[in-house]
């Protein structure tokens, strides 16, 4: 389960998009794949560069993605019911 503040960062920002993205995780209301932002971060792109690439997301969305990734790393899984 999420650790307090992390849940609030992620909840409501990361959703499963069955209609447009074949059930992949996206930033709510944007269609931006969580995996795309994680890949960009792994490539070393700065937050500012990512925000320019995806102007429909916010810095808080990037923080939510990082919290989500950290939670998966910590637990080895993620309770989908928390999204």
N, C-alpha and C positions, 0 to 999 in steps of 0.2 A: 504494500500500500504506500501511497505517497506520504512523505513527511511534511505535515502541516503546510508551510509556506509554499512548497513546491506544487502541491495540489492546486492551490489558488492561482499559481502562475500558469498552469497548463489547462485547467478546467475552463471549458468554453472557448478556448482558442484553437485547440487541435481537435479535429473531428474526422470521422470516416466518411468519405464521399463515395457512396455507392452509385450515384447517378452519373457522374461525369468522370470519375477517376478510378473506376473499377475497384472500389473498396479500399483505396489507399488513403493514408493519412494526409490531410491538408490543413492549412491555416483557414479557419472558418471564414466563409464568405469570399474567398480569394481564388481557389483552385490551385494555389501554390503548394506543391508537394513538400511535405516535411523532409523527405529524403533528398530533395534537390537542395534545400537550404543546408542540410547536414553535409552534403557533398561539397558545396561551396565553402563551408567553414573548414572542412578537411583539406581543401586545396589552398587554404590560407587567405581567402578573400576576407576583407574587413567587413564589419557590420555596415559601414557606410556604402561600400561597394554592393553588398547584398541588397540594401535598401534601394539603391539606384536601379539594380537589376529587376527587383520586384517592388515597384513603388506602392503596390496595394497592401504591403505588410508594414508593420510597425516595429520599432526596437523591442517592444514588449513581446511581440510574436517571436522574435529571435530568442529572447530570454526564455520563453515558454518551450521552444524547441530544445534549447540546451538543458533545461530542467528535465524535460521528457527523456532526452538521451541519457542524462545522468541517472535517472531513475531506472531505466532499462538496464544500464550497466550495473547498477547496484543490486538489482533484484534478479536480473537475468530474464525477466519477463515484465509485461505491463498489463495490469487489470483493465481491459477495454471498457468495462462498465464505468470507469471513472472519467471517461471522455465526455 
